Every structure is written in C-alpha cells, then in structure tokens.
C-alpha cells in the first residue's frame, strides 16, 4: 500500500522556498520519537522510522491497519484520541500510554475540515520512562528528607533573607501552638506571639546571614503557649544557593528545659548539702564515697576520713550487698533516679535499715544519695501487717461461722482460711480425749502438715508430751506462745519435724466455753517472733468466736434432733387421725349401702378442684378428708329413710337435712389441723342463701365448703340412688353451670368444668 499524503501536505512555501513531499518525508523520519498519522477510522496513514522500530514492523506492514494492532497495542483507540476525533472544531489529545516496562506520552494533533469535521490526526509518542523514574526518585528523596526532618529529636526551621519562615518541622510548629508547618510559612517572629524575643531572634538571624558564619550551641529561654518557661539550645547556619550566595538561614534547637532544671537542682543540692538534717552522700563512678555530709556521719558513727574513698557496698550488711548492687545496676539502666532499701552497718556493729533515694548523673558518673533511717518504721509496718493479717483472718473466719452447716465443716473452713487468708503456714484443731494417755485428737487441719500431726503424739497430760503449747493450753486453758522452735526447750520433742516443715513459731489458743475447754486451735508461722501483742489479742478473739460457733452448732444440732423427733411424732398422730377419719367414713357407708363410695368420690373431685384453683397441698388434704366424712351426720337418720326408694315426706326430708348439723355436732370437739367440723356443717349451704342448715351466703361460707358443695352435687347426680337412676355427668355439669354465681361459687364451677372438659377427669374405682 502506498503512503497516503495527507490533505494539504503536498508542498509548503515559506517565503520563496517550495518544500517537496520528499523533504516532508525526510523531516518526518528525522523525528526521534515515534510518530504516525491516522484517518478517522484510526487506520495508519504514515509512520516514521522511530515508530516502525518501536513497533517492530515495516511501514508497509503498518499502513491501513488500526494503530492499536500495530503500536501501541491495545483493544481500541486511546481514550483521549477517540474523544478528540469525536469532537468538532480544533483540538487534540494528551495521555500516557504504558508499553511493557516503558511509559510514553502521546500527544495527538487533530486536523479538521472547514465544517469542523475530523479528517485525520498526527500522534507523537515521547518516551518518558526515565523522566518518571527520575521524578519518583526525587519524590522518594524528598520524602526521605522530610522524614528525617520530622523525626529528628530537635526543632528545625529555615527562613529567608527577611527572616520570614520558609518551613519547619511539625514539632517546631506545635511548640508555638500551630497544627502544621504550613501555618508558619511567610510569618515572622513578630507575628507568632514572640514579640518579647523577636528583636533578639532577628538580630541573631541577621548576624548569621550577613557574616555567613554559623552561631552554634547557645541557650535561650522562652515562654510556651501555656505560659511556662522553657529552655532551648540553638544553632543557626547560613543557607546558600548554587552561587554560594546567602539566601537564608537554617536553625536547629533542642529542648533542654529538663536538663536546665536538673542543673539548677544540683546547684541547690550543693548549697544545702552540708546543712541538711537528712543524711546525704556522693559516690564516685567506682561506687566509692566521694563526699558525705555531717548528718550522714552522725547516723553511721563514721568520720569523713573513714568513709571517703571506701566502697559504698562495704558498709552494707553482707546478705544485702548483692541484692543492692543488682537493684542499682538495673535501675540505672532504666532511669537516672534510684530507690532501694538495705541494712547498713554502723561503726558500733549495729545494723539499721536505710531507705535510699539517689540520682545517677550519667554525664559526670557520680551518684547523689539521701538516706532515711526506717528501722522503727519497718518495725511498726511489720506489726501493723501482722495485726492486719490477724484481722483479715478474723473477718473471714466470722463469715465462715455464719455459713457453716455443721461442726466438721466449720472447723475445716477455719483452718483453711487461717492459712489461705492469714498467710500462716499451718493450722489445726485438737479435741481432748478422755483416755488414760489424755491424747489430743486432731479433728481438722490445713496447710503444710505432711504427716506432722500423725507423728506428733501430743498429749494434754502433765508430761513431756503435754508440755508443748497445745497440751499446756488444753490443760490450763490459757494462750501459749512459742516464738522460736529453735530456742524453746519445751519444743524439743517436735523441733526437728517442725523445722523440716518450715515452722519457726507457733501459738496455741484454747477454745473455751461455759462448759470448759472444748479444744485448742494451734497456728504455725514461717518466721520467728511472728506473734506480737496486737495479733495475739485478735487471734484470741478468733478462738472465742470459734468456741462460740462450736457450742452454737452443737446446740442447734441437739435442737434439730428434738425437732425431728417431734415432727416424726406429729406425723404419726396425723396419720392416725386420717386413718380414724377413714374408719368413720367406712362405718357410714356400711350403714347406707346405696351411697357406698359417694363420700370417697366427692373427696377425689373436691381435692382435684382445690388443686385446679392453686390451693396449697395441706389445704387440699384437709378438703379431701372432710369430704370423705361429709355425710357423717346421716348416722342419726333412720336407715329406712336413707334406703327408701320413693319420694320422702316433708318430715322425712327434714330429718335427712339435719345430717349436716348432726355431723358438725359429732366433729366439733375433735381437734383437727383443719376446720373439718365447719366444712361438714356448711357443705349444703348455697351462695344465694337457699342452703341449709344456717342459710349462709357468699363469703360467709368457707371456700372449702363451697368446693365440697359442687363436688357433692356432681357426684350425686352422676351416681345411682334408690329413688332414681343415675342422671350422668353431662346433666350434673349442666346443673352446676346453670347455678354458676347464684347457687354455686363461680370460680369453683369453672374449675370443675375445666377438669371434666379439658383435663378428662374421671372418678377412680
């Protein structure tokens, strides 16, 4: 395919010179960057040599093909190119194109006709890979420089020749109350709330920039945004351009406020060092005394000559030396201030406990120390700690006294709490045996016992085995204290076993009640002299509480035993009473064979109704028993009337109605747990007062009797009688529903209906 000459590209006449197409072609090929011309369909019309080299084709192979099939490869025209071709009027495109590892900048020139329609476009592809890489490297370098500036432990700032801020790091900006460095750019010190120092700062800046010489490491005071005095150590150097001309100034400052504070403190320290009432000393880098004040010499008994140049550790109690050295070395690594305690040897050989507060000056390598004699304070703290230990034990044990259900549980809990809460090594309780050897029998123990008690063979007799703290406390009833197993001769039989288990001291506390000594509570501690006066008083209170708890639990146990026996007796009486009621019911039914089982079935239904109403079990039991003898009064009615198959005369009916009153008269003097007699008396009463024998209404009738009334009617109607056949359950339920709220209690009727309709109640045979 022949190269297509674009419209208007035949000749050019600059002045009198005419340029032929061949010249145009040479110029086109001379362009070093890939260049090509395409038509409105994006087909290649011309391609220079650089383009063909980049595409790896000849121009003939490229002509007529869509350029994305040649170079740069793609799935369609470049977005900017397509947009430019679609637009009318003048325009072009600019966009970046990635080709493998290279990046090209494509600049397109679109040619239009007189109507603004696109005819073709010329593309120049510039390789900008190296430029982009250089830009990235520059950005990385700038980012690195910015990171260094931001993370340096100093405030950095730079100004122009007029002492206006050109830039700074974030920390410098924050020191003056600004959120970011950008807020300072263009400002002077006069505009930054520093008017009192602005003239001085400007003079320093001018001197550095005019002389071209740096001003290094000078201290300045200032005021922070929160009105506090601060100190900085500043250095300023001139900034120069490529021609070595000074164009500004770079400043670097470090906050030395804390350093200044320490220097002032050191000056003040030396002023009062010799006059201080507190013992003070200075040690050199080798840990030897360099200087001591009079108060230190008075405390230790040594003269200055006896202390200076001697190692500090030489005067520490031997068992404290290594620990003191280790603590000091560790603390110096973490911070310059030190705090530690050790036992210090005075010249007279006595040991005192000193609390040290020291400061290590790393620059000079010396240590400044202040000592406090805390011997008495430590003794008081130890006494208080022991009292608190006993108090915690007493409190915890009192809670156990309240919760304990029995004596064994109480004793086990007390021994455990004494060890776990009180921190004692072992605790146990022993009771006296009435045998010939007067043995002390362990009943509870907790802690580091390890068969100690099994081999101890402790007695409360007046013998060698009975002269220990436990046996003596049991025998004479007073507290016995052993402050040291190693030195107490009375503890010789148990010394070796005690020391093996870490027992250094012990106390035996008698458990005394009105009846005498119940037993002994014995405690063991891991240190000698462990029981002081206050602790003993609290432990005596604990022993008294424990004795009271034991006696109280024993009293409760005896009371519970008696109560159990009484309850058992009551149950027997109640069972006998119920059996008697059943016998009476059976007697009535034997006399009236036609109503045999009636009372029992009424009892079943009445109890079921009571349960449906949610009444207590005891109440249900009473209702069932009352119902089982509710017709007891019929025993006074002649048998002929009870068994008469026909209708009763008025006199006969009056005699029959009297059975409710007769039943009450029989039962009224019997002491039942329930109102049995009244229930029987009222079982024929009705809500509207139409019942008998008293004509009671509504709430005047016992609820139990209202329940029995409904149960009585339902069972009677459903069962056979001499004077009529059984009417059935349905008729009985219709009857009580008809009288609901008027004749019968509404709630009782509803409960009865639910039993039959929803819960399928049936009488048992």
Secondary structure, DSSP 8 states (H G I E B T S, - for coil): ------TT-S-EEETTEEE-HHHHHHHHHH-SSEEEEEETT-BEEEE-HHHHHHHTS-HHHHTTSBGGGTSS--SSS-HHHHHHHHS-SS-EEEEEEEETTEEEEEEEEEEE-TTS-EEEEEEEEEE-HHHHHHHHHHHHHHHHHHHHHHHSSSEEEEEETTS-EEEE-HHHHHHTT-SSGGGTTT--GGGTT-HHHHHHHHHHHHHHHHH---EEEEEEEEE-TTS-EEEEEEEEEEEE-TTS-EEEEEEEEEE-HHHHHHHHHHHHHHHHHTT-SSEEEEE-TTSBEEEE-HHHHHHH---HHHHTTSBGGGGB-HHHHHHHHHHHHHHHHH-SEEEEEEEEE-TTS-EEEEEEEEEEETTTTEEEEEEEE-HHHHHHHHHHHHHHHHHHHHHHHHHHHHH--SHHHHHHHHHHHHHHTT--SEEEEEEE--STT-BEEEEEEEES-TTHHHHH--B-SSSGGGSSHHHHHHHH-S-EEES-TTT-GGGHHHHHHHHHTT--EEEEEEEEETTEEEEEEEEEESSTT---HHHHHHHHHHHHHHHHHHHHHHHHHHHHHHHHHHHHHHHHHHHHHHHHHHHHHHHHHHH-GGGTTHHHHHHHHHHHHHHHTT--HHHHHHHHHHHHTTTGGGGGS-HHHHH--S---HHHHHHHHTHHHHHHHHHTTS--SS-HHHHHHTTT--TTS--SSS---GGGS-HHHHHHHHHHHHHHHHS-BTTB----HHHHHHHHHHTBTTTB-HHHHHHHHHHHHTS------
